Amino acid sequence: MPSPQETPVKSVVVPFEPEDPPAPLGRLARHGVPERWQTLDRSAHAPHLVAVPTDDGEDWTAAALVTARPHTAYLKIVDVVGDVRAAVAAVVAHARGRGLAQVKWEGWTARPEDAAAVGFAPLRPPLAQAEDAAGPATGYVRWLHDGSVAESPYGSVAEPPYYGQTTHFTCGAVTALVAQAHAGALPDEALDRRAELTLWRDATNHPACEPVGLGVAVRRAWPSSPVTVHLDTDRPVLLDHYPENERQWRALLQDTSRTEADRTGVPVDPRHLPLAAIRSAIGRREHVLLLVSLDGMQGFDVPHWVLCHGVVPGAVVIEDPWANASTGDTWVDAHLLPVADPELDTMSVLSADRFRGAVTIGPPRPHAPSSSSAHAEAP
């Protein structure tokens, strides 16, 4: 249902095919249809146009190019041509009709005053991104669950800083760092590439970070933060794609991580971690680093760490430190990304063993400041 301040907008929704755009879009070209609509293959993200027709239905007064990662609970406006505010209102109504949690808007051509007028709040720009990342300098978000606009720009979801991993293998370290920055245990200015690589070096199983090693590294870096590893298998993980001789020494490192977890008091919970428990942890102000497969969102079955840090009705809000620039995926997609509970449940069960791996980090315990502890809390 639209909020009281919204007027329902009549709209037309059609697939966007760059090689055969609909005629009304061509007539809107005088408003400057951006070249980027044509230069990327966005087909993996179901590109479509949400257009506002004229009264006689023969033409359009505005159109928005809209995409989204598969198996998620949002829509993203790439650009708008024509009557900007009418088109964005049409996209919001379209998203509500699909029961989605959120609409985002890339800031390529969006004006702050237009975004504010239709209920969007600015996103914090990324602190870092990979060298091949492509995206706008700004972005906007509008939550669609009750109360999100009237009470707060983000509703019940506090915005962490966005940091894009600068290598192909540091996702685990980045999610931990962002979690600690969000919790107030790490200043934003300390979230940089040195911190990223330092924590990865302490956690890595060469090159990936497996759950136990990551949990132990987090405990060493932040002794005052409660840490629990959740891993419902006792065999080494993330090694299936290696030849046998490559698995052996990595398995030994994982066994060493378990010994270190026991020595340092990091619990390794062998029970399956259900989505309800992830929601409960977030409700207790804990952060959940969760292993997922990128098959659903990106089309390739690669293990990847994301940060679960917020909940909205029907979805968990994650930070994904990686975006696939070749498909038009940007930090605006990856930041404050809502994923419906059943979809997140599916993508976080990995390999033939169907295991789930996660690390929960609680709020830092109060402790007396000292020079040694201050050093330990800043990787």
KOLDOFI-416074 format. One record per residue (C-alpha): z, x, y; residue in three letters; residue number from 0. Coordinates in steps of 0.25 Angstrom, whole numbers. Example, Ala and Ser with C-alpha at 12.3 -4.5 7.8 and 13.67 -1.06 7.14 Angstrom:
// residues 2
[[31; 49; -18]; "ALA"; 0]
[[29; 55; -4]; "SER"; 1]
***
This chain:
// residues 379
[[0; 0; 0]; "MET"; 0]
[[-3; 5; 14]; "PRO"; 1]
[[9; 8; 23]; "SER"; 2]
[[11; -2; 34]; "PRO"; 3]
[[4; 7; 45]; "GLN"; 4]
[[-8; 8; 37]; "GLU"; 5]
[[-20; -1; 37]; "THR"; 6]
[[-28; -3; 24]; "PRO"; 7]
[[-42; 5; 26]; "VAL"; 8]
[[-54; 0; 19]; "LYS"; 9]
[[-61; 12; 12]; "SER"; 10]
[[-72; 16; 2]; "VAL"; 11]
[[-69; 27; -8]; "VAL"; 12]
[[-81; 34; -15]; "VAL"; 13]
[[-82; 47; -22]; "PRO"; 14]
[[-87; 59; -14]; "PHE"; 15]
[[-99; 66; -19]; "GLU"; 16]
[[-103; 78; -10]; "PRO"; 17]
[[-117; 78; -15]; "GLU"; 18]
[[-119; 63; -13]; "ASP"; 19]
[[-110; 58; -1]; "PRO"; 20]
[[-110; 43; 2]; "PRO"; 21]
[[-119; 39; 14]; "ALA"; 22]
[[-107; 34; 23]; "PRO"; 23]
[[-101; 48; 22]; "LEU"; 24]
[[-114; 54; 27]; "GLY"; 25]
[[-114; 45; 39]; "ARG"; 26]
[[-100; 50; 42]; "LEU"; 27]
[[-105; 64; 42]; "ALA"; 28]
[[-105; 63; 57]; "ARG"; 29]
[[-90; 64; 57]; "HIS"; 30]
[[-92; 78; 50]; "GLY"; 31]
[[-90; 77; 35]; "VAL"; 32]
[[-85; 90; 31]; "PRO"; 33]
[[-93; 100; 23]; "GLU"; 34]
[[-81; 103; 14]; "ARG"; 35]
[[-83; 89; 8]; "TRP"; 36]
[[-96; 95; 2]; "GLN"; 37]
[[-93; 109; -1]; "THR"; 38]
[[-82; 108; -12]; "LEU"; 39]
[[-83; 101; -26]; "ASP"; 40]
[[-71; 92; -25]; "ARG"; 41]
[[-75; 83; -37]; "SER"; 42]
[[-62; 87; -45]; "ALA"; 43]
[[-54; 80; -34]; "HIS"; 44]
[[-61; 67; -34]; "ALA"; 45]
[[-67; 67; -20]; "PRO"; 46]
[[-70; 54; -14]; "HIS"; 47]
[[-72; 48; 0]; "LEU"; 48]
[[-63; 37; 6]; "VAL"; 49]
[[-71; 31; 17]; "ALA"; 50]
[[-68; 20; 27]; "VAL"; 51]
[[-80; 10; 28]; "PRO"; 52]
[[-86; 3; 40]; "THR"; 53]
[[-83; -12; 41]; "ASP"; 54]
[[-97; -15; 35]; "ASP"; 55]
[[-95; -5; 24]; "GLY"; 56]
[[-108; 2; 27]; "GLU"; 57]
[[-102; 15; 32]; "ASP"; 58]
[[-90; 23; 33]; "TRP"; 59]
[[-81; 26; 45]; "THR"; 60]
[[-73; 37; 38]; "ALA"; 61]
[[-72; 45; 25]; "ALA"; 62]
[[-62; 54; 18]; "ALA"; 63]
[[-65; 64; 7]; "LEU"; 64]
[[-54; 63; -3]; "VAL"; 65]
[[-50; 71; -15]; "THR"; 66]
[[-38; 74; -24]; "ALA"; 67]
[[-34; 83; -35]; "ARG"; 68]
[[-35; 75; -48]; "PRO"; 69]
[[-22; 70; -54]; "HIS"; 70]
[[-14; 69; -41]; "THR"; 71]
[[-9; 58; -32]; "ALA"; 72]
[[-15; 61; -19]; "TYR"; 73]
[[-29; 61; -11]; "LEU"; 74]
[[-34; 71; -1]; "LYS"; 75]
[[-42; 69; 11]; "ILE"; 76]
[[-52; 81; 13]; "VAL"; 77]
[[-58; 76; 26]; "ASP"; 78]
[[-61; 63; 33]; "VAL"; 79]
[[-73; 59; 41]; "VAL"; 80]
[[-75; 47; 51]; "GLY"; 81]
[[-62; 39; 54]; "ASP"; 82]
[[-52; 49; 49]; "VAL"; 83]
[[-40; 40; 50]; "ARG"; 84]
[[-47; 28; 43]; "ALA"; 85]
[[-52; 37; 32]; "ALA"; 86]
[[-38; 43; 29]; "VAL"; 87]
[[-32; 29; 29]; "ALA"; 88]
[[-42; 25; 19]; "ALA"; 89]
[[-38; 37; 10]; "VAL"; 90]
[[-24; 34; 11]; "VAL"; 91]
[[-26; 20; 6]; "ALA"; 92]
[[-35; 25; -5]; "HIS"; 93]
[[-24; 34; -10]; "ALA"; 94]
[[-14; 23; -9]; "ARG"; 95]
[[-23; 14; -17]; "GLY"; 96]
[[-23; 25; -28]; "ARG"; 97]
[[-8; 26; -28]; "GLY"; 98]
[[-8; 41; -23]; "LEU"; 99]
[[4; 48; -17]; "ALA"; 100]
[[-3; 55; -5]; "GLN"; 101]
[[-15; 58; 3]; "VAL"; 102]
[[-18; 72; 9]; "LYS"; 103]
[[-28; 76; 20]; "TRP"; 104]
[[-34; 89; 21]; "GLU"; 105]
[[-34; 94; 35]; "GLY"; 106]
[[-48; 99; 37]; "TRP"; 107]
[[-52; 89; 47]; "THR"; 108]
[[-39; 80; 48]; "ALA"; 109]
[[-33; 79; 62]; "ARG"; 110]
[[-17; 79; 62]; "PRO"; 111]
[[-17; 67; 70]; "GLU"; 112]
[[-26; 59; 61]; "ASP"; 113]
[[-17; 63; 49]; "ALA"; 114]
[[-5; 59; 56]; "ALA"; 115]
[[-11; 46; 60]; "ALA"; 116]
[[-14; 42; 45]; "VAL"; 117]
[[0; 46; 40]; "GLY"; 118]
[[-3; 61; 35]; "PHE"; 119]
[[7; 72; 37]; "ALA"; 120]
[[2; 87; 38]; "PRO"; 121]
[[4; 96; 26]; "LEU"; 122]
[[10; 110; 28]; "ARG"; 123]
[[-2; 120; 27]; "PRO"; 124]
[[-1; 130; 16]; "PRO"; 125]
[[7; 143; 17]; "LEU"; 126]
[[-4; 150; 8]; "ALA"; 127]
[[-16; 147; -1]; "GLN"; 128]
[[-25; 155; -10]; "ALA"; 129]
[[-36; 162; -4]; "GLU"; 130]
[[-47; 153; -10]; "ASP"; 131]
[[-39; 140; -5]; "ALA"; 132]
[[-47; 131; 4]; "ALA"; 133]
[[-40; 120; 12]; "GLY"; 134]
[[-37; 114; 26]; "PRO"; 135]
[[-27; 120; 35]; "ALA"; 136]
[[-20; 107; 36]; "THR"; 137]
[[-18; 95; 27]; "GLY"; 138]
[[-10; 81; 28]; "TYR"; 139]
[[-3; 72; 18]; "VAL"; 140]
[[1; 57; 17]; "ARG"; 141]
[[10; 52; 6]; "TRP"; 142]
[[7; 38; 1]; "LEU"; 143]
[[21; 35; -5]; "HIS"; 144]
[[30; 25; 3]; "ASP"; 145]
[[37; 31; 15]; "GLY"; 146]
[[29; 44; 15]; "SER"; 147]
[[22; 42; 29]; "VAL"; 148]
[[33; 34; 36]; "ALA"; 149]
[[45; 42; 32]; "GLU"; 150]
[[39; 57; 31]; "SER"; 151]
[[26; 63; 30]; "PRO"; 152]
[[29; 68; 16]; "TYR"; 153]
[[38; 56; 11]; "GLY"; 154]
[[47; 62; 0]; "SER"; 155]
[[39; 75; -2]; "VAL"; 156]
[[43; 87; 6]; "ALA"; 157]
[[31; 96; 9]; "GLU"; 158]
[[33; 110; 3]; "PRO"; 159]
[[24; 122; 9]; "PRO"; 160]
[[11; 123; 2]; "TYR"; 161]
[[8; 137; -3]; "TYR"; 162]
[[-5; 139; -11]; "GLY"; 163]
[[-4; 150; -22]; "GLN"; 164]
[[-12; 162; -18]; "THR"; 165]
[[-15; 166; -32]; "THR"; 166]
[[-20; 159; -45]; "HIS"; 167]
[[-7; 162; -52]; "PHE"; 168]
[[5; 160; -42]; "THR"; 169]
[[6; 145; -43]; "CYS"; 170]
[[20; 145; -50]; "GLY"; 171]
[[26; 155; -39]; "ALA"; 172]
[[20; 147; -28]; "VAL"; 173]
[[26; 133; -33]; "THR"; 174]
[[40; 140; -34]; "ALA"; 175]
[[39; 146; -20]; "LEU"; 176]
[[34; 133; -14]; "VAL"; 177]
[[45; 125; -21]; "ALA"; 178]
[[56; 135; -15]; "GLN"; 179]
[[50; 134; -1]; "ALA"; 180]
[[50; 119; -2]; "HIS"; 181]
[[65; 120; -7]; "ALA"; 182]
[[68; 129; 5]; "GLY"; 183]
[[71; 141; -4]; "ALA"; 184]
[[59; 149; 2]; "LEU"; 185]
[[54; 149; 16]; "PRO"; 186]
[[40; 145; 18]; "ASP"; 187]
[[36; 158; 24]; "GLU"; 188]
[[41; 165; 11]; "ALA"; 189]
[[31; 158; 3]; "LEU"; 190]
[[20; 168; 3]; "ASP"; 191]
[[11; 176; -6]; "ARG"; 192]
[[21; 187; -8]; "ARG"; 193]
[[31; 176; -13]; "ALA"; 194]
[[21; 169; -22]; "GLU"; 195]
[[17; 182; -29]; "LEU"; 196]
[[31; 187; -30]; "THR"; 197]
[[36; 174; -37]; "LEU"; 198]
[[24; 174; -46]; "TRP"; 199]
[[26; 188; -50]; "ARG"; 200]
[[41; 185; -54]; "ASP"; 201]
[[36; 172; -62]; "ALA"; 202]
[[23; 175; -68]; "THR"; 203]
[[19; 175; -82]; "ASN"; 204]
[[6; 182; -78]; "HIS"; 205]
[[0; 176; -71]; "PRO"; 206]
[[6; 162; -72]; "ALA"; 207]
[[20; 158; -70]; "CYS"; 208]
[[26; 151; -82]; "GLU"; 209]
[[38; 141; -80]; "PRO"; 210]
[[50; 150; -84]; "VAL"; 211]
[[45; 162; -77]; "GLY"; 212]
[[43; 154; -64]; "LEU"; 213]
[[56; 148; -65]; "GLY"; 214]
[[63; 161; -67]; "VAL"; 215]
[[56; 167; -55]; "ALA"; 216]
[[60; 156; -46]; "VAL"; 217]
[[74; 158; -50]; "ARG"; 218]
[[74; 173; -47]; "ARG"; 219]
[[67; 170; -34]; "ALA"; 220]
[[77; 159; -30]; "TRP"; 221]
[[90; 160; -37]; "PRO"; 222]
[[96; 148; -30]; "SER"; 223]
[[85; 139; -34]; "SER"; 224]
[[88; 131; -47]; "PRO"; 225]
[[76; 133; -57]; "VAL"; 226]
[[73; 126; -70]; "THR"; 227]
[[61; 129; -79]; "VAL"; 228]
[[55; 117; -87]; "HIS"; 229]
[[46; 121; -98]; "LEU"; 230]
[[45; 113; -111]; "ASP"; 231]
[[39; 123; -120]; "THR"; 232]
[[46; 136; -125]; "ASP"; 233]
[[33; 143; -127]; "ARG"; 234]
[[26; 152; -117]; "PRO"; 235]
[[17; 144; -107]; "VAL"; 236]
[[4; 146; -99]; "LEU"; 237]
[[-1; 156; -109]; "LEU"; 238]
[[-11; 148; -117]; "ASP"; 239]
[[-23; 153; -111]; "HIS"; 240]
[[-20; 168; -113]; "TYR"; 241]
[[-24; 176; -126]; "PRO"; 242]
[[-12; 178; -135]; "GLU"; 243]
[[-10; 193; -131]; "ASN"; 244]
[[-9; 188; -116]; "GLU"; 245]
[[1; 177; -120]; "ARG"; 246]
[[11; 186; -127]; "GLN"; 247]
[[16; 194; -115]; "TRP"; 248]
[[16; 182; -106]; "ARG"; 249]
[[24; 174; -117]; "ALA"; 250]
[[34; 186; -117]; "LEU"; 251]
[[35; 185; -101]; "LEU"; 252]
[[38; 170; -103]; "GLN"; 253]
[[49; 173; -113]; "ASP"; 254]
[[55; 183; -103]; "THR"; 255]
[[55; 172; -92]; "SER"; 256]
[[63; 163; -101]; "ARG"; 257]
[[73; 174; -104]; "THR"; 258]
[[74; 176; -89]; "GLU"; 259]
[[76; 161; -86]; "ALA"; 260]
[[88; 161; -96]; "ASP"; 261]
[[93; 173; -89]; "ARG"; 262]
[[92; 168; -75]; "THR"; 263]
[[97; 154; -78]; "GLY"; 264]
[[83; 147; -76]; "VAL"; 265]
[[83; 135; -86]; "PRO"; 266]
[[71; 132; -94]; "VAL"; 267]
[[71; 117; -98]; "ASP"; 268]
[[62; 115; -110]; "PRO"; 269]
[[61; 100; -108]; "ARG"; 270]
[[49; 93; -103]; "HIS"; 271]
[[50; 91; -88]; "LEU"; 272]
[[45; 77; -85]; "PRO"; 273]
[[39; 72; -72]; "LEU"; 274]
[[51; 64; -70]; "ALA"; 275]
[[60; 76; -70]; "ALA"; 276]
[[50; 83; -60]; "ILE"; 277]
[[52; 72; -51]; "ARG"; 278]
[[67; 72; -52]; "SER"; 279]
[[67; 87; -49]; "ALA"; 280]
[[59; 85; -37]; "ILE"; 281]
[[69; 74; -33]; "GLY"; 282]
[[80; 84; -34]; "ARG"; 283]
[[73; 93; -24]; "ARG"; 284]
[[68; 103; -35]; "GLU"; 285]
[[54; 108; -36]; "HIS"; 286]
[[46; 108; -49]; "VAL"; 287]
[[36; 119; -52]; "LEU"; 288]
[[27; 113; -62]; "LEU"; 289]
[[16; 118; -71]; "LEU"; 290]
[[4; 110; -71]; "VAL"; 291]
[[-10; 111; -76]; "SER"; 292]
[[-21; 111; -66]; "LEU"; 293]
[[-31; 103; -75]; "ASP"; 294]
[[-28; 89; -69]; "GLY"; 295]
[[-28; 93; -54]; "MET"; 296]
[[-38; 105; -54]; "GLN"; 297]
[[-46; 104; -67]; "GLY"; 298]
[[-41; 116; -75]; "PHE"; 299]
[[-30; 117; -84]; "ASP"; 300]
[[-22; 129; -78]; "VAL"; 301]
[[-6; 129; -77]; "PRO"; 302]
[[-2; 128; -63]; "HIS"; 303]
[[12; 127; -55]; "TRP"; 304]
[[14; 116; -45]; "VAL"; 305]
[[27; 112; -37]; "LEU"; 306]
[[32; 98; -39]; "CYS"; 307]
[[41; 95; -26]; "HIS"; 308]
[[39; 81; -22]; "GLY"; 309]
[[38; 67; -28]; "VAL"; 310]
[[31; 54; -23]; "VAL"; 311]
[[30; 41; -30]; "PRO"; 312]
[[22; 44; -43]; "GLY"; 313]
[[19; 58; -40]; "ALA"; 314]
[[25; 72; -39]; "VAL"; 315]
[[21; 81; -27]; "VAL"; 316]
[[17; 95; -30]; "ILE"; 317]
[[13; 108; -23]; "GLU"; 318]
[[1; 115; -30]; "ASP"; 319]
[[-1; 129; -25]; "PRO"; 320]
[[-16; 129; -29]; "TRP"; 321]
[[-28; 122; -24]; "ALA"; 322]
[[-42; 122; -30]; "ASN"; 323]
[[-51; 125; -17]; "ALA"; 324]
[[-64; 123; -25]; "SER"; 325]
[[-61; 108; -27]; "THR"; 326]
[[-57; 106; -13]; "GLY"; 327]
[[-42; 107; -17]; "ASP"; 328]
[[-33; 112; -6]; "THR"; 329]
[[-19; 114; -2]; "TRP"; 330]
[[-19; 100; 3]; "VAL"; 331]
[[-21; 95; -11]; "ASP"; 332]
[[-11; 105; -17]; "ALA"; 333]
[[1; 102; -7]; "HIS"; 334]
[[10; 90; -9]; "LEU"; 335]
[[1; 86; -21]; "LEU"; 336]
[[6; 73; -28]; "PRO"; 337]
[[3; 72; -42]; "VAL"; 338]
[[6; 59; -50]; "ALA"; 339]
[[17; 60; -60]; "ASP"; 340]
[[9; 58; -73]; "PRO"; 341]
[[-2; 68; -68]; "GLU"; 342]
[[8; 79; -65]; "LEU"; 343]
[[15; 76; -79]; "ASP"; 344]
[[1; 78; -85]; "THR"; 345]
[[-3; 91; -78]; "MET"; 346]
[[10; 97; -80]; "SER"; 347]
[[10; 97; -95]; "VAL"; 348]
[[3; 110; -99]; "LEU"; 349]
[[-4; 116; -111]; "SER"; 350]
[[-5; 112; -125]; "ALA"; 351]
[[10; 112; -126]; "ASP"; 352]
[[11; 102; -115]; "ARG"; 353]
[[22; 109; -108]; "PHE"; 354]
[[28; 107; -94]; "ARG"; 355]
[[33; 119; -86]; "GLY"; 356]
[[40; 118; -73]; "ALA"; 357]
[[51; 125; -64]; "VAL"; 358]
[[61; 117; -56]; "THR"; 359]
[[67; 123; -44]; "ILE"; 360]
[[79; 116; -38]; "GLY"; 361]
[[84; 117; -23]; "PRO"; 362]
[[90; 131; -20]; "PRO"; 363]
[[105; 131; -22]; "ARG"; 364]
[[113; 135; -10]; "PRO"; 365]
[[118; 149; -10]; "HIS"; 366]
[[124; 159; -1]; "ALA"; 367]
[[113; 167; 6]; "PRO"; 368]
[[113; 182; 3]; "SER"; 369]
[[102; 193; 5]; "SER"; 370]
[[100; 194; -10]; "SER"; 371]
[[98; 179; -12]; "SER"; 372]
[[89; 177; 0]; "ALA"; 373]
[[80; 188; -6]; "HIS"; 374]
[[80; 181; -20]; "ALA"; 375]
[[76; 168; -13]; "GLU"; 376]
[[63; 173; -7]; "ALA"; 377]
[[53; 178; -17]; "PRO"; 378]
***
